[in-house]
Amino acid sequence: MRKFLLLAVLLPMLAVAGFAQESRQDISVSGAGFIPPYAYGNGVLLHATVGYGGLLSYRYMLTPRSALELNYQYVQNVNHFLIPTNNILVHTRMQEISGAYVYNFIFKNFNPFLEAGVGGYIFTPIDDSKTNFQNSLSQNTNIGLLYGGGIAYEISPSFDIRAEYRGIVVKTPSFSFPNNDTRTNRYYNIYNPVIGVAYHF
């Protein structure tokens, strides 16, 4: 009876110890593209240049297939507002702080995945030669939705190459321009392809 009780206590502990030895966390660094579509509303047409930047992500595996992810992204681009009375250019720094649920599919070295979550998106005007209305604009912070899918290719037990299409659905920035002349009151879907390397630990 004592041997049975000892075995009943040790087996769960051994299972937990074995799971703890697996890689349950990873951190990835990626280059990012940032491609906003045109948006029109309130008589304002917004179109923006393609932006480039970087994405830093941390994942914690809940199970071999499910994970939670935290993201920080930084990109720059130029927003161009066409309004009846003016053309407004705003050199913009966009920062993303988001969290998502990730579901993985495992096929040997190939691991496709899907993700969905929410984030805060901070649009900050940069006062330089690319902005034609300096010192009159302010930062916008908008809540948005994040979704995406991609594939990770395992090149070793510790590293994989990760490529993903991400979509960001967020309200267009207005930078609190005087009289709200740049406010479209529209949401748009930003295309956000990324590719990088992840380290598992």
TORSE-301955 format. One line per field, with one value per atom (N, C-alpha, C): residue number from 1; atom name; y negated, x, z. Coordinates in nm, 4 decimals, padded with zeros to 6 digits. Layout:
BEGIN
mipa: [NUM, ...]
baro: [CA, ...]
y: [Y, ...]
x: [X, ...]
z: [Z, ...]
END
This chain:
BEGIN
mipa: [1, 1, 1, 2, 2, 2, 3, 3, 3, 4, 4, 4, 5, 5, 5, 6, 6, 6, 7, 7, 7, 8, 8, 8, 9, 9, 9, 10, 10, 10, 11, 11, 11, 12, 12, 12, 13, 13, 13, 14, 14, 14, 15, 15, 15, 16, 16, 16, 17, 17, 17, 18, 18, 18, 19, 19, 19, 20, 20, 20, 21, 21, 21, 22, 22, 22, 23, 23, 23, 24, 24, 24, 25, 25, 25, 26, 26, 26, 27, 27, 27, 28, 28, 28, 29, 29, 29, 30, 30, 30, 31, 31, 31, 32, 32, 32, 33, 33, 33, 34, 34, 34, 35, 35, 35, 36, 36, 36, 37, 37, 37, 38, 38, 38, 39, 39, 39, 40, 40, 40, 41, 41, 41, 42, 42, 42, 43, 43, 43, 44, 44, 44, 45, 45, 45, 46, 46, 46, 47, 47, 47, 48, 48, 48, 49, 49, 49, 50, 50, 50, 51, 51, 51, 52, 52, 52, 53, 53, 53, 54, 54, 54, 55, 55, 55, 56, 56, 56, 57, 57, 57, 58, 58, 58, 59, 59, 59, 60, 60, 60, 61, 61, 61, 62, 62, 62, 63, 63, 63, 64, 64, 64, 65, 65, 65, 66, 66, 66, 67, 67, 67, 68, 68, 68, 69, 69, 69, 70, 70, 70, 71, 71, 71, 72, 72, 72, 73, 73, 73, 74, 74, 74, 75, 75, 75, 76, 76, 76, 77, 77, 77, 78, 78, 78, 79, 79, 79, 80, 80, 80, 81, 81, 81, 82, 82, 82, 83, 83, 83, 84, 84, 84, 85, 85, 85, 86, 86, 86, 87, 87, 87, 88, 88, 88, 89, 89, 89, 90, 90, 90, 91, 91, 91, 92, 92, 92, 93, 93, 93, 94, 94, 94, 95, 95, 95, 96, 96, 96, 97, 97, 97, 98, 98, 98, 99, 99, 99, 100, 100, 100, 101, 101, 101, 102, 102, 102, 103, 103, 103, 104, 104, 104, 105, 105, 105, 106, 106, 106, 107, 107, 107, 108, 108, 108, 109, 109, 109, 110, 110, 110, 111, 111, 111, 112, 112, 112, 113, 113, 113, 114, 114, 114, 115, 115, 115, 116, 116, 116, 117, 117, 117, 118, 118, 118, 119, 119, 119, 120, 120, 120, 121, 121, 121, 122, 122, 122, 123, 123, 123, 124, 124, 124, 125, 125, 125, 126, 126, 126, 127, 127, 127, 128, 128, 128, 129, 129, 129, 130, 130, 130, 131, 131, 131, 132, 132, 132, 133, 133, 133, 134, 134, 134, 135, 135, 135, 136, 136, 136, 137, 137, 137, 138, 138, 138, 139, 139, 139, 140, 140, 140, 141, 141, 141, 142, 142, 142, 143, 143, 143, 144, 144, 144, 145, 145, 145, 146, 146, 146, 147, 147, 147, 148, 148, 148, 149, 149, 149, 150, 150, 150, 151, 151, 151, 152, 152, 152, 153, 153, 153, 154, 154, 154, 155, 155, 155, 156, 156, 156, 157, 157, 157, 158, 158, 158, 159, 159, 159, 160, 160, 160, 161, 161, 161, 162, 162, 162, 163, 163, 163, 164, 164, 164, 165, 165, 165, 166, 166, 166, 167, 167, 167, 168, 168, 168, 169, 169, 169, 170, 170, 170, 171, 171, 171, 172, 172, 172, 173, 173, 173, 174, 174, 174, 175, 175, 175, 176, 176, 176, 177, 177, 177, 178, 178, 178, 179, 179, 179, 180, 180, 180, 181, 181, 181, 182, 182, 182, 183, 183, 183, 184, 184, 184, 185, 185, 185, 186, 186, 186, 187, 187, 187, 188, 188, 188, 189, 189, 189, 190, 190, 190, 191, 191, 191, 192, 192, 192, 193, 193, 193, 194, 194, 194, 195, 195, 195, 196, 196, 196, 197, 197, 197, 198, 198, 198, 199, 199, 199, 200, 200, 200, 201, 201, 201]
baro: [N, CA, C, N, CA, C, N, CA, C, N, CA, C, N, CA, C, N, CA, C, N, CA, C, N, CA, C, N, CA, C, N, CA, C, N, CA, C, N, CA, C, N, CA, C, N, CA, C, N, CA, C, N, CA, C, N, CA, C, N, CA, C, N, CA, C, N, CA, C, N, CA, C, N, CA, C, N, CA, C, N, CA, C, N, CA, C, N, CA, C, N, CA, C, N, CA, C, N, CA, C, N, CA, C, N, CA, C, N, CA, C, N, CA, C, N, CA, C, N, CA, C, N, CA, C, N, CA, C, N, CA, C, N, CA, C, N, CA, C, N, CA, C, N, CA, C, N, CA, C, N, CA, C, N, CA, C, N, CA, C, N, CA, C, N, CA, C, N, CA, C, N, CA, C, N, CA, C, N, CA, C, N, CA, C, N, CA, C, N, CA, C, N, CA, C, N, CA, C, N, CA, C, N, CA, C, N, CA, C, N, CA, C, N, CA, C, N, CA, C, N, CA, C, N, CA, C, N, CA, C, N, CA, C, N, CA, C, N, CA, C, N, CA, C, N, CA, C, N, CA, C, N, CA, C, N, CA, C, N, CA, C, N, CA, C, N, CA, C, N, CA, C, N, CA, C, N, CA, C, N, CA, C, N, CA, C, N, CA, C, N, CA, C, N, CA, C, N, CA, C, N, CA, C, N, CA, C, N, CA, C, N, CA, C, N, CA, C, N, CA, C, N, CA, C, N, CA, C, N, CA, C, N, CA, C, N, CA, C, N, CA, C, N, CA, C, N, CA, C, N, CA, C, N, CA, C, N, CA, C, N, CA, C, N, CA, C, N, CA, C, N, CA, C, N, CA, C, N, CA, C, N, CA, C, N, CA, C, N, CA, C, N, CA, C, N, CA, C, N, CA, C, N, CA, C, N, CA, C, N, CA, C, N, CA, C, N, CA, C, N, CA, C, N, CA, C, N, CA, C, N, CA, C, N, CA, C, N, CA, C, N, CA, C, N, CA, C, N, CA, C, N, CA, C, N, CA, C, N, CA, C, N, CA, C, N, CA, C, N, CA, C, N, CA, C, N, CA, C, N, CA, C, N, CA, C, N, CA, C, N, CA, C, N, CA, C, N, CA, C, N, CA, C, N, CA, C, N, CA, C, N, CA, C, N, CA, C, N, CA, C, N, CA, C, N, CA, C, N, CA, C, N, CA, C, N, CA, C, N, CA, C, N, CA, C, N, CA, C, N, CA, C, N, CA, C, N, CA, C, N, CA, C, N, CA, C, N, CA, C, N, CA, C, N, CA, C, N, CA, C, N, CA, C, N, CA, C, N, CA, C, N, CA, C, N, CA, C, N, CA, C, N, CA, C, N, CA, C, N, CA, C, N, CA, C, N, CA, C, N, CA, C, N, CA, C, N, CA, C, N, CA, C, N, CA, C, N, CA, C, N, CA, C, N, CA, C, N, CA, C, N, CA, C, N, CA, C, N, CA, C, N, CA, C, N, CA, C, N, CA, C, N, CA, C, N, CA, C, N, CA, C, N, CA, C, N, CA, C, N, CA, C, N, CA, C, N, CA, C, N, CA, C]
y: [00.1199, 00.0000, -00.1268, -00.1241, -00.2398, -00.2636, -00.1529, -00.1672, -00.2295, -00.1897, -00.2440, -00.3943, -00.4343, -00.5766, -00.6585, -00.6010, -00.6695, -00.6879, -00.5838, -00.5900, -00.6923, -00.6961, -00.7916, -00.9359, -00.9596, -01.0944, -01.1298, -01.0339, -01.0607, -01.0787, -01.0040, -01.0118, -01.1523, -01.2208, -01.3583, -01.4516, -01.4316, -01.5170, -01.4962, -01.3713, -01.3421, -01.4013, -01.3942, -01.4512, -01.6019, -01.6684, -01.8134, -01.8482, -01.7723, -01.7981, -01.7799, -01.6768, -01.6542, -01.7666, -01.8189, -01.9279, -02.0559, -02.0730, -02.1943, -02.2007, -02.0835, -02.0824, -02.1201, -02.1176, -02.1558, -02.3080, -02.3520, -02.4958, -02.5463, -02.6354, -02.6880, -02.8365, -02.8974, -03.0400, -03.0666, -03.1716, -03.2162, -03.3667, -03.4226, -03.5649, -03.5786, -03.6674, -03.6827, -03.8291, -03.8498, -03.9828, -03.9768, -04.0695, -04.0648, -04.2027, -04.2042, -04.3239, -04.3311, -04.4527, -04.4677, -04.5676, -04.5351, -04.6302, -04.6812, -04.8021, -04.8660, -04.9331, -04.8759, -04.9188, -04.9597, -05.0871, -05.1313, -05.1506, -05.1150, -05.1429, -05.2874, -05.3282, -05.4581, -05.4552, -05.5696, -05.5832, -05.7153, -05.7138, -05.8366, -05.8529, -05.9729, -06.0047, -06.1500, -06.2076, -06.3484, -06.4434, -06.4018, -06.4861, -06.4852, -06.3913, -06.3807, -06.2507, -06.2608, -06.1430, -06.1261, -06.0093, -05.9785, -05.8680, -05.8952, -05.7871, -05.8055, -05.6961, -05.6988, -05.6193, -05.6553, -05.5806, -05.4469, -05.3554, -05.2285, -05.2583, -05.2002, -05.2190, -05.0936, -05.1117, -04.9994, -05.0140, -04.9010, -04.9060, -04.7675, -04.7486, -04.6221, -04.5781, -04.4470, -04.3863, -04.2961, -04.3141, -04.2301, -04.1556, -04.0223, -03.9412, -03.8417, -03.8165, -03.7150, -03.6216, -03.4903, -03.3913, -03.2985, -03.2670, -03.1678, -03.0560, -02.9329, -02.8191, -02.7686, -02.7706, -02.7125, -02.5617, -02.5164, -02.3751, -02.3668, -02.2466, -02.2405, -02.3152, -02.3406, -02.4079, -02.5499, -02.5840, -02.7135, -02.8006, -02.9304, -03.0230, -03.1598, -03.2352, -03.3762, -03.4573, -03.5699, -03.6494, -03.7960, -03.8591, -04.0028, -04.0619, -04.1786, -04.2387, -04.3858, -04.4277, -04.5705, -04.5943, -04.6887, -04.7198, -04.8701, -04.9018, -05.0414, -05.0575, -05.1504, -05.1804, -05.3315, -05.3769, -05.5156, -05.5196, -05.6145, -05.6414, -05.7851, -05.8245, -05.9596, -05.9496, -06.0139, -06.0219, -06.1486, -06.1330, -06.2446, -06.2630, -06.3770, -06.4093, -06.5095, -06.4749, -06.5670, -06.6175, -06.7471, -06.8085, -06.9233, -06.9700, -07.0736, -07.1981, -07.2300, -07.3556, -07.3394, -07.2149, -07.2006, -07.0577, -07.0441, -06.9139, -06.9085, -06.8062, -06.7985, -06.6728, -06.6904, -06.5792, -06.5656, -06.4426, -06.4177, -06.2980, -06.3236, -06.2160, -06.1520, -06.0213, -05.9559, -05.8420, -05.8384, -05.7240, -05.6431, -05.5172, -05.4312, -05.3255, -05.3114, -05.2086, -05.1220, -04.9932, -04.8954, -04.8246, -04.8151, -04.7308, -04.6424, -04.5126, -04.4258, -04.2901, -04.2220, -04.0858, -04.0005, -03.8732, -03.7865, -03.6417, -03.5668, -03.4211, -03.3589, -03.2614, -03.1966, -03.0476, -02.9949, -02.8509, -02.7955, -02.6922, -02.6336, -02.5006, -02.4748, -02.3451, -02.2896, -02.1644, -02.1087, -02.0031, -02.0271, -01.9330, -01.9213, -01.8374, -01.8200, -01.9554, -02.0008, -02.1276, -02.2497, -02.2280, -02.3380, -02.3538, -02.4740, -02.4996, -02.6207, -02.5993, -02.7110, -02.7546, -02.8805, -02.9298, -03.0393, -03.0560, -03.1638, -03.2419, -03.3712, -03.4494, -03.5577, -03.5999, -03.7085, -03.7749, -03.9075, -03.9774, -04.1231, -04.2003, -04.3448, -04.4197, -04.5490, -04.6272, -04.7757, -04.8477, -04.9930, -05.0393, -05.1352, -05.1826, -05.3327, -05.3720, -05.5091, -05.5762, -05.6765, -05.7511, -05.8867, -05.9094, -06.0314, -06.1109, -06.2382, -06.3200, -06.3532, -06.3527, -06.3864, -06.5236, -06.6188, -06.7546, -06.7610, -06.7338, -06.7459, -06.7951, -06.7873, -06.8447, -06.7680, -06.6452, -06.5684, -06.6041, -06.6852, -06.7298, -06.8771, -06.9121, -07.0523, -07.1347, -07.0735, -07.1493, -07.1162, -07.1756, -07.1437, -07.2214, -07.1600, -07.2219, -07.2478, -07.1908, -07.2096, -07.0767, -06.9658, -06.8330, -06.7611, -06.6647, -06.5894, -06.4402, -06.3631, -06.2167, -06.1587, -06.0506, -05.9728, -05.8344, -05.7843, -05.6447, -05.5800, -05.4802, -05.4134, -05.2647, -05.2086, -05.0648, -04.9952, -04.8850, -04.8138, -04.6637, -04.5936, -04.4477, -04.3998, -04.2895, -04.2261, -04.0848, -04.0466, -03.9084, -03.8715, -03.7432, -03.7062, -03.5564, -03.5215, -03.3831, -03.3769, -03.2708, -03.2598, -03.1191, -03.1083, -02.9782, -02.9966, -02.9034, -02.9006, -02.7748, -02.7906, -02.6763, -02.6566, -02.5406, -02.5103, -02.4748, -02.5560, -02.5273, -02.4576, -02.4602, -02.3864, -02.3819, -02.3031, -02.3026, -02.4399, -02.5291, -02.6598, -02.7741, -02.7560, -02.8682, -02.8283, -02.9236, -02.9059, -03.0365, -03.0246, -03.1390, -03.1546, -03.2754, -03.2986, -03.4062, -03.3746, -03.4709, -03.4757, -03.5968, -03.6101, -03.7275, -03.7097, -03.8233, -03.8628, -03.9893, -04.0423, -04.1487, -04.1542, -04.2595, -04.3388, -04.4699, -04.5578, -04.6409, -04.6264, -04.7040, -04.8116, -04.9383, -05.0476, -05.1744, -05.2661, -05.3935, -05.4774, -05.5473, -05.6297, -05.7416, -05.7760, -05.8864, -06.0204, -06.1179, -06.2531, -06.3570, -06.3201, -06.4068, -06.5358, -06.5313, -06.6464, -06.7773, -06.7696, -06.8899, -06.9908, -07.1208, -07.2214, -07.2026, -07.2158, -07.2022, -07.0604, -06.9634, -06.8230, -06.8052, -06.8887, -06.8838, -06.7537, -06.6786, -06.5548, -06.4292, -06.4435, -06.3282, -06.2627, -06.1369, -06.0632, -05.9876, -05.9573, -05.8738, -05.7353, -05.6864, -05.5549, -05.4617, -05.3318, -05.2287, -05.1741, -05.1384, -05.0746, -04.9545, -04.8686, -04.7445, -04.7615, -04.7712, -04.7905, -04.6543, -04.6403, -04.5176, -04.5251, -04.4202, -04.4256, -04.2949, -04.2727, -04.1518, -04.1621, -04.0506, -04.0490, -03.9203, -03.9281, -03.8093, -03.8267, -03.7179, -03.7295, -03.5963, -03.6018, -03.4834, -03.4766, -03.3541, -03.3330, -03.2426, -03.2728, -03.1911, -03.1290, -02.9968, -02.9217, -02.8934, -02.9111, -02.8838, -02.8329]
x: [00.0826, 00.0000, 00.0873, 00.1956, 00.2837, 00.3509, 00.3918, 00.4550, 00.3583, 00.2315, 00.1306, 00.1114, 00.1042, 00.0884, 00.2093, 00.3282, 00.4496, 00.4513, 00.4115, 00.4050, 00.3013, 00.1870, 00.0811, 00.1269, 00.2141, 00.2660, 00.3765, 00.4648, 00.5809, 00.5462, 00.4471, 00.4159, 00.3751, 00.2821, 00.2519, 00.3720, 00.4563, 00.5736, 00.6713, 00.6879, 00.7764, 00.7218, 00.5896, 00.5284, 00.5479, 00.5297, 00.5501, 00.6951, 00.7872, 00.9293, 00.9669, 00.9108, 00.9399, 00.8875, 00.7667, 00.7099, 00.7896, 00.8410, 00.9167, 01.0469, 01.1007, 01.2265, 01.2084, 01.0830, 01.0586, 01.0684, 01.0946, 01.0946, 00.9521, 00.9253, 00.7899, 00.7833, 00.8968, 00.8993, 00.9842, 00.9505, 01.0403, 01.0306, 01.1345, 01.1391, 01.1836, 01.1176, 01.1509, 01.1734, 01.2605, 01.2894, 01.2652, 01.1821, 01.1421, 01.1499, 01.1775, 01.1575, 01.0115, 00.9563, 00.8133, 00.7876, 00.6880, 00.6332, 00.4999, 00.4635, 00.3430, 00.2729, 00.1595, 00.0963, -00.0480, -00.0721, -00.2101, -00.2853, -00.4145, -00.4938, -00.5456, -00.6085, -00.6747, -00.7949, -00.8260, -00.9456, -01.0114, -01.1448, -01.2172, -01.3375, -01.3539, -01.4689, -01.4658, -01.5831, -01.5938, -01.5309, -01.5282, -01.4664, -01.3153, -01.2561, -01.1102, -01.0632, -00.9642, -00.9006, -00.7640, -00.7432, -00.6138, -00.5462, -00.4263, -00.3428, -00.2033, -00.1324, -00.0039, 00.0991, 00.2238, 00.3327, 00.3507, 00.4159, 00.4536, 00.5588, 00.5410, 00.6371, 00.7193, 00.8322, 00.9197, 00.9636, 00.9838, 01.0254, 01.0587, 01.0354, 01.0697, 00.9625, 00.9562, 00.8600, 00.9346, 00.9085, 00.9647, 00.8491, 00.8577, 00.7488, 00.8011, 00.7171, 00.7452, 00.6259, 00.6523, 00.5455, 00.5696, 00.4601, 00.4626, 00.3666, 00.4179, 00.3372, 00.2546, 00.1227, 00.0330, 00.0260, 00.0224, 00.0257, 00.1150, 00.1441, 00.2246, 00.1633, 00.0323, -00.0329, -00.0795, -00.1001, -00.1572, -00.0544, -00.0569, 00.0395, -00.0244, 00.0323, 00.0001, 00.1192, 00.0918, 00.1975, 00.1858, 00.2997, 00.3084, 00.3946, 00.3538, 00.4230, 00.4538, 00.5685, 00.5996, 00.6493, 00.5885, 00.6281, 00.6548, 00.7531, 00.7892, 00.8061, 00.7337, 00.7505, 00.7367, 00.7837, 00.7645, 00.7094, 00.6192, 00.5711, 00.5194, 00.4657, 00.4116, 00.2637, 00.1789, 00.0355, 00.0062, -00.0754, -00.1096, -00.2606, -00.3047, -00.4466, -00.4805, -00.5784, -00.6306, -00.7649, -00.7736, -00.8974, -00.9316, -01.0552, -01.0935, -01.0061, -00.9524, -00.8776, -00.7264, -00.6765, -00.5329, -00.4872, -00.3560, -00.2895, -00.1981, -00.2145, -00.1420, -00.0554, 00.0731, 00.1678, 00.2142, 00.2121, 00.2543, 00.3494, 00.4768, 00.5723, 00.5366, 00.5134, 00.4499, 00.5344, 00.5422, 00.5992, 00.4821, 00.4689, 00.3637, 00.4249, 00.3700, 00.4134, 00.2938, 00.3173, 00.2136, 00.2537, 00.1590, 00.1741, 00.0508, 00.0687, -00.0474, -00.0267, -00.1381, -00.1379, -00.2276, -00.1916, -00.2688, -00.2646, -00.3650, -00.3666, -00.3181, -00.2289, -00.1698, -00.2012, -00.2482, -00.2715, -00.1768, -00.1010, 00.0010, -00.0458, -00.0053, -00.0210, 00.1195, 00.1399, 00.2751, 00.2897, 00.3794, 00.4096, 00.5615, 00.6208, 00.7658, 00.8338, 00.9161, 00.9868, 00.9035, 00.7884, 00.7022, 00.5897, 00.5740, 00.4713, 00.3871, 00.2805, 00.1899, 00.1178, 00.0752, 00.0050, -00.0935, -00.1942, -00.2926, -00.2923, -00.3244, -00.3306, -00.4368, -00.4860, -00.5828, -00.5678, -00.5858, -00.5721, -00.6117, -00.5747, -00.6046, -00.4766, -00.4758, -00.3564, -00.3856, -00.2881, -00.2895, -00.1932, -00.2365, -00.1577, -00.1373, -00.0116, 00.0241, 00.0820, 00.0121, 00.0549, 00.1087, 00.2379, 00.3029, 00.3583, 00.3197, 00.3785, 00.5238, 00.6055, 00.7470, 00.7678, 00.8177, 00.8391, 00.9706, 00.9629, 01.0805, 01.0365, 01.1240, 01.0949, 00.9847, 00.9518, 00.8461, 00.7070, 00.7003, 00.5729, 00.5556, 00.4434, 00.4278, 00.3409, 00.2942, 00.2235, 00.2877, 00.3995, 00.4738, 00.4185, 00.4378, 00.4019, 00.2523, 00.1692, 00.0248, -00.0490, 00.0257, -00.0344, -00.0020, -00.0863, -00.0629, -00.0783, -00.0299, -00.0271, -00.1677, -00.1954, -00.3192, -00.2868, -00.3675, -00.3592, -00.4941, -00.4966, -00.6212, -00.6133, -00.7267, -00.7359, -00.7757, -00.7087, -00.7382, -00.7332, -00.7730, -00.7711, -00.6527, -00.5959, -00.4834, -00.5240, -00.4937, -00.5150, -00.4029, -00.3825, -00.2771, -00.2552, -00.1671, -00.1286, 00.0085, 00.0804, 00.2145, 00.2681, 00.3967, 00.4626, 00.6005, 00.6341, 00.7674, 00.8386, 00.9612, 01.0407, 01.1545, 01.1555, 01.2547, 01.3883, 01.4912, 01.6234, 01.7128, 01.6711, 01.7386, 01.6411, 01.6694, 01.5787, 01.5619, 01.6580, 01.6525, 01.6081, 01.6142, 01.5862, 01.4877, 01.4048, 01.3252, 01.3172, 01.2892, 01.2630, 01.1119, 01.0642, 00.9207, 00.8776, 00.7774, 00.7197, 00.5692, 00.5131, 00.3724, 00.3088, 00.1806, 00.0981, 00.0161, 00.0255, -00.0546, -00.1482, -00.2671, -00.3612, -00.3944, -00.4022, -00.4347, -00.5563, -00.6647, -00.7861, -00.7936, -00.7800, -00.7693, -00.8280, -00.8719, -00.9240, -00.8100, -00.8372, -00.7334, -00.6913, -00.5634, -00.5191, -00.5645, -00.5809, -00.6154, -00.5178, -00.4408, -00.3390, -00.3976, -00.5277, -00.5951, -00.5672, -00.5744, -00.5542, -00.6642, -00.6346, -00.7363, -00.8656, -00.9779, -01.1127, -01.1420, -01.0597, -01.0794, -01.0813, -01.0074, -01.0086, -00.9521, -00.8761, -00.8144, -00.8852, -00.9974, -01.0668, -01.1576, -01.1270, -01.2113, -01.3236, -01.3043, -01.3983, -01.4149, -01.3091, -01.3118, -01.2103, -01.2396, -01.1427, -01.0846, -00.9576, -00.8987, -00.8156, -00.7890, -00.7154, -00.5738, -00.4783, -00.3386, -00.2741, -00.2069, -00.1353, 00.0037, 00.0411, 00.1630, 00.2427, 00.3085, 00.3903, 00.5194, 00.5595, 00.6824, 00.7601, 00.8915, 00.9762, 01.0941, 01.1266, 01.2346, 01.2792, 01.3487, 01.4074, 01.3592, 01.3259, 01.2819, 01.3798, 01.4002, 01.4857, 01.3991, 01.4087, 01.3288, 01.4134, 01.3525, 01.4260, 01.3303]
z: [00.0000, 00.0000, 00.0000, 00.0815, 00.0868, -00.0477, -00.1146, -00.2458, -00.3463, -00.3368, -00.4283, -00.4032, -00.2766, -00.2443, -00.2892, -00.2679, -00.3113, -00.4626, -00.5342, -00.6797, -00.7249, -00.6555, -00.6903, -00.6704, -00.5718, -00.5479, -00.6469, -00.6776, -00.7624, -00.9102, -00.9595, -01.1024, -01.1473, -01.0773, -01.1201, -01.1111, -01.0086, -00.9944, -01.1096, -01.1502, -01.2628, -01.3927, -01.4080, -01.5285, -01.5335, -01.4189, -01.4134, -01.4409, -01.3833, -01.4050, -01.5516, -01.6151, -01.7560, -01.8421, -01.8113, -01.8881, -01.8681, -01.7446, -01.7147, -01.7927, -01.8340, -01.9073, -02.0549, -02.1048, -02.2427, -02.2574, -02.3801, -02.4062, -02.4001, -02.3072, -02.2923, -02.3239, -02.3549, -02.3825, -02.5065, -02.5765, -02.6832, -02.6977, -02.7523, -02.7826, -02.9275, -03.0014, -03.1426, -03.1776, -03.2752, -03.3284, -03.4784, -03.5289, -03.6693, -03.7326, -03.8614, -03.9406, -03.9823, -03.9902, -04.0154, -04.1268, -04.2094, -04.3036, -04.2498, -04.2876, -04.2337, -04.3506, -04.3949, -04.5202, -04.4925, -04.4644, -04.4405, -04.5729, -04.5769, -04.6968, -04.6946, -04.8024, -04.8050, -04.7109, -04.6516, -04.5681, -04.6016, -04.6107, -04.6453, -04.5530, -04.4966, -04.4133, -04.3726, -04.3506, -04.3103, -04.4119, -04.5394, -04.6412, -04.6377, -04.5625, -04.5480, -04.6132, -04.6991, -04.7571, -04.6920, -04.6324, -04.5695, -04.6480, -04.6932, -04.7464, -04.6892, -04.6750, -04.6053, -04.6829, -04.6614, -04.7226, -04.6514, -04.7178, -04.6547, -04.5483, -04.4300, -04.3230, -04.2990, -04.2347, -04.1999, -04.0550, -03.9894, -03.8499, -03.7972, -03.6690, -03.6047, -03.5080, -03.4859, -03.3943, -03.2977, -03.1683, -03.0629, -02.9970, -02.9912, -02.9365, -02.8337, -02.7332, -02.6305, -02.6239, -02.6283, -02.6182, -02.4996, -02.4341, -02.3264, -02.3622, -02.3712, -02.4116, -02.2936, -02.3100, -02.2105, -02.2268, -02.3516, -02.3899, -02.5130, -02.5636, -02.6871, -02.8052, -02.8036, -02.9155, -02.8855, -02.7597, -02.7238, -02.6534, -02.6858, -02.6256, -02.6072, -02.5144, -02.4988, -02.5474, -02.6119, -02.6745, -02.6347, -02.6094, -02.5878, -02.6988, -02.7515, -02.8650, -02.8410, -02.8932, -02.9047, -03.0472, -03.1145, -03.2520, -03.2648, -03.3485, -03.3757, -03.5259, -03.5854, -03.7282, -03.7498, -03.8644, -03.9052, -04.0471, -04.0700, -04.2050, -04.2105, -04.3245, -04.3412, -04.3742, -04.2926, -04.3200, -04.3985, -04.5029, -04.5909, -04.5874, -04.5334, -04.5257, -04.6357, -04.7177, -04.8188, -04.7698, -04.7410, -04.6938, -04.7879, -04.7875, -04.8852, -04.8808, -04.7644, -04.7527, -04.7490, -04.7441, -04.7249, -04.7545, -04.7698, -04.7717, -04.6502, -04.5687, -04.4422, -04.4428, -04.4211, -04.4126, -04.2685, -04.2183, -04.0807, -04.0787, -04.0530, -04.0301, -03.8962, -03.8968, -03.7823, -03.7276, -03.5952, -03.5239, -03.4675, -03.5107, -03.4593, -03.3676, -03.2472, -03.1534, -03.1156, -03.1136, -03.0769, -02.9487, -02.8560, -02.7378, -02.7337, -02.7569, -02.7740, -02.7063, -02.6879, -02.6370, -02.7240, -02.7414, -02.8307, -02.7824, -02.8268, -02.8087, -02.9388, -02.9282, -03.0458, -03.0424, -03.1556, -03.1677, -03.2730, -03.2364, -03.3237, -03.3822, -03.5063, -03.5717, -03.5913, -03.5552, -03.5547, -03.6635, -03.7598, -03.8673, -03.8802, -03.7963, -03.7942, -03.7721, -03.8682, -03.8489, -03.8852, -03.9483, -03.9883, -03.8869, -03.8365, -03.7354, -03.7750, -03.8536, -03.8830, -03.7552, -03.7527, -03.6347, -03.6737, -03.5872, -03.5995, -03.4697, -03.4776, -03.3546, -03.3639, -03.2472, -03.2389, -03.1028, -03.0998, -02.9732, -02.9845, -02.8845, -02.8802, -02.8454, -02.8787, -02.8492, -02.8430, -02.7920, -02.7947, -02.9023, -02.9845, -03.0979, -03.0808, -03.0648, -03.0313, -03.1558, -03.2061, -03.3246, -03.2776, -03.2992, -03.2510, -03.3682, -03.3828, -03.4901, -03.4597, -03.5638, -03.5511, -03.6148, -03.5371, -03.5879, -03.6648, -03.7937, -03.8795, -04.0164, -04.1133, -04.2452, -04.3198, -04.2766, -04.3424, -04.2906, -04.1858, -04.1295, -04.1624, -04.2287, -04.2695, -04.1744, -04.0634, -03.9596, -03.8259, -03.7976, -03.6762, -03.5567, -03.4395, -03.3116, -03.2940, -03.3807, -03.3642, -03.3579, -03.3544, -03.3549, -03.2251, -03.1890, -03.0656, -03.0903, -02.9971, -03.0050, -02.9920, -03.0668, -03.0538, -03.0031, -02.9105, -02.8676, -02.8926, -02.9809, -03.0178, -02.9851, -02.9431, -02.9172, -03.0462, -03.0778, -03.2010, -03.1832, -03.2880, -03.2909, -03.3739, -03.3304, -03.3995, -03.4391, -03.5632, -03.6058, -03.7018, -03.7214, -03.8143, -03.8238, -03.9119, -03.9310, -03.9942, -03.9654, -04.0202, -04.0067, -04.0252, -04.0145, -03.9520, -03.8661, -03.8056, -03.8544, -03.9015, -03.9466, -03.8479, -03.7838, -03.6808, -03.7449, -03.7180, -03.7728, -03.6701, -03.5419, -03.4352, -03.3178, -03.2132, -03.0975, -03.0327, -03.0533, -02.9880, -03.0778, -03.2112, -03.3013, -03.4102, -03.4499, -03.5704, -03.6471, -03.7761, -03.8617, -03.8695, -03.8490, -03.8367, -03.9359, -04.0188, -04.1116, -04.0877, -04.0931, -04.0565, -04.1295, -04.1630, -04.2031, -04.0814, -04.0413, -03.9321, -03.9884, -03.9339, -03.9675, -03.8424, -03.8551, -03.7425, -03.7828, -03.7073, -03.7320, -03.6244, -03.6646, -03.5685, -03.6308, -03.5460, -03.5951, -03.6511, -03.7586, -03.8200, -03.7247, -03.7235, -03.6373, -03.6941, -03.6058, -03.6503, -03.5966, -03.4940, -03.4334, -03.3750, -03.3450, -03.2813, -03.3548, -03.4856, -03.5671, -03.5349, -03.5363, -03.5036, -03.5824, -03.5128, -03.5701, -03.6215, -03.5793, -03.6192, -03.7707, -03.8422, -03.9881, -04.0448, -03.9661, -04.0162, -03.9634, -03.9001, -03.8404, -03.9442, -03.9810, -04.0749, -04.0033, -03.8754, -03.7984, -03.8611, -03.9229, -03.9877, -03.9223, -03.9306, -03.8960, -04.0258, -04.0212, -04.1385, -04.0977, -04.1968, -04.1750, -04.2294, -04.1385, -04.1781, -04.2033, -04.3166, -04.3498, -04.2881, -04.2168, -04.1351, -04.1480, -04.2645, -04.2795, -04.1978, -04.1371, -04.0570, -04.0846, -04.0691, -04.0797, -03.9835, -03.9114, -03.8137, -03.7599, -03.6482, -03.5857, -03.4409, -03.3950, -03.2575, -03.1859, -03.0575, -02.9711, -02.8617, -02.8472, -02.7491, -02.6239, -02.5084, -02.3839, -02.2754]
END
